Amino acid sequence: MIKAEHISKSYVSAGHAPVKALDDVSFSVSDGELFGLIGPDGSGKTTMFRILVTLILADKGVASVNGMDVVKDYEKIRNSVGYMPGRFSVYQDLTVNENINFFASLFGVDKEESMPLIEDIYGSLRPFGNRLAGALSGGMKQKLALCCALIHKPDVLFLDEPTTGVDPVSRKEFWQMLRNLRSNGITIMVSTPYMDEADMCDKIALMQKGMILALDTTENLISQMGNQVWGVSGNNMYKLLCDVRSYRGTLRCYPFGNSHHVFFNSQEPDISDFGNYLWGCGNENVKIERLEPCIEDCYLYITDGRRI
């Protein structure tokens, strides 16, 4: 349904060296799949979306959506996809209903024919139908933007960081809506900087600095790591963090919940020596345990150059 092959894109501004936003990116998304681009700000997610929805051209490579080339068939693609950009994309000085009616007229569709598809989403908006879009909460704004992106019954839905700035309850509701849409046969591609949302996707691509570092299901990516993550806790967590990072065998250490997650240079570290070192530094009630890695651990492991 979506295919990108060796896509590269750089931005050039006067007096500055070109900035490479995408560097030889390739991936494919199957029909009916919920696919996620996962990475921090500046990793190239938005640029990739804009290329796929025909808003900008790639410098190199080819891409297609629903079998149509993003350059040659851009008009057909624009009529067959829904797109929610990172910024709030509807008109804030129009009401909820006026926005939906406008987007329906823009695509030349009958709003009532599309209502079954958006009913679950629109249901929570109905009491606010006459409220200006700009007066809605963050979660309600995203629901409205999703309704407008779906009003013409697209085959593919592109959502660029749809839950950024949205409260946890609304985030959960939003992802449930996406799962329901997928069950209706819509192919969904979503980007997010939130690692916990990776588990909501059928398949993910982990991105950094315009490159895809790994591409697979979250389960497969995590399983390929093995048990290489250790948790360390103690009385003075800040001092413990500094001491763990100064240990000669530490590859990386970062705070995670009520412990610090640690990667060692060796897959079989000398935990006895590590513990003695921490005790010798004056740390008290130190607890060290091997952990089951999560997708965030996986991402940090990969970005340290340990590809899996």
C-alpha positions as CSV (number, residue, x, y, z in Angstrom):
1,M,0.0,0.0,0.0
2,I,2.9,2.4,0.8
3,K,6.4,1.9,-0.5
4,A,9.5,4.1,-0.2
5,E,12.8,3.2,-1.9
6,H,16.1,5.0,-1.2
7,I,14.4,8.3,-0.3
8,S,16.8,11.2,0.4
9,K,15.9,14.8,1.1
10,S,18.0,17.9,2.1
11,Y,17.0,21.4,2.9
12,V,19.1,24.3,1.8
13,S,19.1,27.9,3.2
14,A,21.2,30.8,2.1
15,G,24.6,30.9,3.8
16,H,24.2,27.5,5.4
17,A,25.3,24.0,4.6
18,P,22.5,21.7,3.4
19,V,20.7,19.9,6.2
20,K,19.9,16.2,5.3
21,A,16.4,15.4,6.6
22,L,16.2,11.9,5.1
23,D,19.2,9.7,4.2
24,D,18.5,6.7,1.9
25,V,15.2,5.7,3.6
26,S,13.4,2.5,2.4
27,F,10.3,0.7,3.9
28,S,7.0,-0.7,2.9
29,V,3.5,-0.8,4.5
30,S,1.1,-3.6,3.8
31,D,-2.6,-3.1,3.0
32,G,-4.6,-2.7,6.3
33,E,-1.5,-2.3,8.4
34,L,-1.0,0.2,11.2
35,F,2.6,1.3,10.7
36,G,4.6,3.7,13.0
37,L,7.5,5.9,12.4
38,I,9.1,6.3,15.9
39,G,11.7,8.9,16.7
40,P,12.5,12.2,18.3
41,D,12.0,15.6,16.8
42,G,14.3,16.2,13.9
43,S,14.5,12.6,12.9
44,G,12.9,13.1,9.5
45,K,9.3,11.8,10.2
46,T,7.5,14.9,9.0
47,T,9.6,15.2,5.9
48,M,8.8,11.6,5.0
49,F,5.1,12.2,5.5
50,R,5.1,15.3,3.3
51,I,6.8,13.4,0.5
52,L,4.2,10.6,0.7
53,V,1.3,13.0,0.6
54,T,2.8,14.8,-2.4
55,L,3.4,18.1,-0.6
56,I,7.2,18.1,-1.3
57,L,9.5,16.3,-3.7
58,A,12.3,13.9,-2.7
59,D,15.8,14.7,-3.9
60,K,16.4,11.0,-4.6
61,G,14.5,7.8,-4.6
62,V,10.9,6.8,-5.5
63,A,7.7,6.3,-3.5
64,S,4.2,5.1,-4.1
65,V,0.9,5.1,-2.3
66,N,-1.8,2.6,-3.2
67,G,0.2,1.7,-6.3
68,M,0.4,5.3,-7.5
69,D,3.7,7.2,-7.9
70,V,3.9,10.3,-5.6
71,V,5.2,12.5,-8.5
72,K,3.3,11.3,-11.5
73,D,0.0,10.6,-9.8
74,Y,-0.1,13.2,-7.2
75,E,-3.6,14.4,-7.9
76,K,-5.0,10.9,-7.6
77,I,-3.1,10.3,-4.4
78,R,-4.5,13.5,-2.8
79,N,-8.0,12.3,-3.4
80,S,-7.4,8.9,-1.9
81,V,-5.5,9.7,1.3
82,G,-6.3,11.4,4.5
83,Y,-3.6,13.6,6.2
84,M,-3.3,15.1,9.7
85,P,-0.2,17.2,9.9
86,G,1.5,17.8,13.2
87,R,-0.1,21.3,13.7
88,F,-3.8,21.6,14.2
89,S,-5.1,21.4,10.7
90,V,-8.7,22.6,10.7
91,Y,-10.0,26.2,10.8
92,Q,-10.2,27.5,14.3
93,D,-12.6,30.3,13.5
94,L,-15.2,27.8,12.2
95,T,-17.4,25.6,14.4
96,V,-17.0,21.8,14.6
97,N,-19.9,21.2,12.2
98,E,-18.7,23.9,9.8
99,N,-15.3,22.4,9.6
100,I,-16.7,18.9,8.8
101,N,-19.1,20.3,6.2
102,F,-16.3,22.3,4.6
103,F,-14.0,19.4,4.2
104,A,-16.9,17.2,2.8
105,S,-17.6,19.9,0.2
106,L,-13.9,20.2,-0.6
107,F,-13.7,16.6,-1.6
108,G,-17.2,16.6,-3.2
109,V,-18.7,14.0,-0.9
110,D,-21.9,13.6,1.0
111,K,-21.2,14.0,4.7
112,E,-24.1,11.7,5.6
113,E,-22.6,8.9,3.5
114,S,-19.4,9.1,5.5
115,M,-20.9,9.4,8.9
116,P,-20.8,5.6,9.6
117,L,-17.0,5.7,9.3
118,I,-16.6,8.6,11.7
119,E,-19.5,8.1,14.0
120,D,-17.4,6.7,16.9
121,I,-15.2,9.7,16.7
122,Y,-17.8,12.3,16.0
123,G,-20.0,11.0,18.9
124,S,-18.0,12.8,21.5
125,L,-17.9,16.0,19.4
126,R,-21.7,16.1,18.7
127,P,-22.5,18.1,21.9
128,F,-20.0,20.7,20.8
129,G,-21.1,21.0,17.1
130,N,-21.6,24.7,17.3
131,R,-18.5,25.5,19.3
132,L,-15.6,27.2,17.5
133,A,-12.7,24.7,16.8
134,G,-10.2,27.0,18.4
135,A,-12.1,26.7,21.7
136,L,-11.9,22.9,21.9
137,S,-9.5,21.1,24.2
138,G,-6.4,19.4,22.7
139,G,-7.9,16.0,22.6
140,M,-11.2,17.2,21.0
141,K,-9.2,19.2,18.4
142,Q,-7.5,16.0,17.3
143,K,-10.8,14.2,17.1
144,L,-12.1,16.9,14.9
145,A,-9.0,16.9,12.7
146,L,-9.4,13.1,12.4
147,C,-13.0,13.4,11.3
148,C,-12.0,15.9,8.6
149,A,-9.2,13.7,7.4
150,L,-11.7,10.7,7.1
151,I,-14.7,12.5,5.7
152,H,-13.9,11.4,2.1
153,K,-13.3,7.7,3.1
154,P,-9.6,7.5,2.2
155,D,-7.8,4.3,1.5
156,V,-4.7,5.4,3.5
157,L,-4.5,7.7,6.5
158,F,-1.3,9.6,7.4
159,L,-1.1,11.0,11.0
160,D,1.9,13.1,11.9
161,E,2.4,13.1,15.7
162,P,-1.4,13.1,16.3
163,T,-1.1,12.8,20.1
164,T,1.6,15.4,20.9
165,G,0.3,17.7,23.6
166,V,-2.7,15.5,24.3
167,D,-3.6,14.3,27.8
168,P,-3.0,10.5,28.6
169,V,-6.7,9.6,28.6
170,S,-7.3,11.3,25.2
171,R,-4.2,9.6,23.9
172,K,-5.5,6.2,24.8
173,E,-8.9,7.0,23.3
174,F,-7.3,8.2,20.1
175,W,-5.3,5.0,19.6
176,Q,-8.4,2.9,20.2
177,M,-10.0,4.9,17.4
178,L,-7.1,4.1,15.1
179,R,-7.5,0.4,15.9
180,N,-11.2,0.6,15.0
181,L,-10.3,2.3,11.7
182,R,-7.8,-0.3,10.9
183,S,-10.5,-3.0,11.4
184,N,-12.5,-1.1,8.7
185,G,-9.6,-1.8,6.2
186,I,-7.9,1.6,6.3
187,T,-4.1,1.5,6.1
188,I,-2.7,3.8,8.7
189,M,0.8,5.4,8.9
190,V,1.4,7.3,12.1
191,S,4.5,9.1,13.5
192,T,5.2,9.7,17.2
193,P,8.0,10.6,19.5
194,Y,6.4,8.6,22.3
195,M,8.1,5.2,22.6
196,D,5.1,3.7,24.6
197,E,2.9,4.2,21.5
198,A,5.2,1.9,19.4
199,D,3.4,-1.1,21.0
200,M,0.1,0.1,19.4
201,C,1.5,-0.4,15.9
202,D,1.6,-3.6,13.8
203,K,5.1,-2.7,12.7
204,I,7.5,0.2,13.4
205,A,10.5,1.9,12.0
206,L,12.9,3.4,14.5
207,M,14.3,6.7,13.1
208,Q,17.1,9.1,14.0
209,K,18.9,11.8,12.0
210,G,17.0,11.0,8.8
211,M,17.8,7.2,8.9
212,I,15.9,4.1,9.7
213,L,17.9,2.3,12.4
214,A,15.6,-0.8,12.7
215,L,12.3,-2.0,11.2
216,D,10.2,-4.8,12.5
217,T,7.5,-5.6,15.1
218,T,8.2,-4.3,18.6
219,E,8.2,-7.9,19.8
220,N,10.9,-9.0,17.4
221,L,13.0,-5.9,18.0
222,I,12.9,-6.5,21.8
223,S,13.6,-10.2,21.5
224,Q,16.7,-9.6,19.4
225,M,18.2,-7.7,22.3
226,G,18.2,-10.6,24.7
227,N,18.5,-9.8,28.4
228,Q,21.0,-7.0,28.1
229,V,19.3,-4.4,30.3
230,W,20.0,-4.1,34.1
231,G,18.1,-2.1,36.7
232,V,19.9,-0.3,39.5
233,S,18.4,1.5,42.4
234,G,19.5,2.9,45.8
235,N,19.0,5.6,48.4
236,N,20.6,8.5,46.6
237,M,19.5,8.1,43.0
238,Y,21.3,11.1,41.6
239,K,24.7,10.1,43.1
240,L,24.0,6.5,42.0
241,L,23.4,7.7,38.4
242,C,26.8,9.6,38.3
243,D,28.6,6.6,39.8
244,V,27.1,4.1,37.4
245,R,28.0,6.3,34.5
246,S,31.6,6.5,35.7
247,Y,32.0,2.7,36.0
248,R,34.5,1.5,33.4
249,G,32.2,-1.2,32.1
250,T,29.1,1.0,31.6
251,L,28.0,1.7,28.0
252,R,25.0,3.8,28.9
253,C,22.8,4.6,31.9
254,Y,19.7,6.6,32.1
255,P,16.9,7.2,34.7
256,F,13.8,5.1,34.1
257,G,10.9,5.2,36.6
258,N,12.2,4.2,40.1
259,S,15.5,2.8,38.8
260,H,18.3,3.4,36.4
261,H,18.5,1.3,33.3
262,V,22.1,0.2,32.4
263,F,23.8,-1.2,29.4
264,F,27.2,-2.7,29.8
265,N,30.0,-3.0,27.3
266,S,29.9,-6.7,27.8
267,Q,26.8,-8.9,27.4
268,E,27.9,-10.8,30.5
269,P,29.2,-8.1,32.8
270,D,30.9,-8.8,36.2
271,I,27.9,-7.8,38.4
272,S,29.9,-8.6,41.6
273,D,32.6,-6.2,40.6
274,F,30.0,-3.6,39.6
275,G,28.2,-3.9,42.9
276,N,31.4,-3.6,44.9
277,Y,32.3,-0.5,42.9
278,L,29.0,1.1,43.8
279,W,29.3,0.2,47.4
280,G,32.8,1.6,47.4
281,C,31.5,4.9,46.1
282,G,29.4,5.2,49.2
283,N,26.0,4.2,47.8
284,E,23.6,2.5,50.2
285,N,20.8,-0.1,49.7
286,V,21.9,-0.8,46.2
287,K,19.8,-3.2,44.2
288,I,20.9,-4.6,40.9
289,E,18.6,-6.8,38.8
290,R,18.4,-8.0,35.2
291,L,15.4,-6.6,33.4
292,E,13.1,-7.4,30.5
293,P,13.9,-4.7,27.9
294,C,11.2,-2.4,26.5
295,I,11.1,-0.6,23.1
296,E,12.7,2.5,24.7
297,D,15.6,0.4,25.8
298,C,15.8,-1.0,22.3
299,Y,15.9,2.4,20.8
300,L,18.7,3.7,23.1
301,Y,20.7,0.5,22.5
302,I,20.5,1.0,18.8
303,T,21.4,4.7,18.9
304,D,24.6,3.8,20.7
305,G,25.7,2.0,17.6
306,R,24.6,-1.5,18.6
307,R,22.4,-2.4,15.7
308,I,20.1,-5.4,16.0
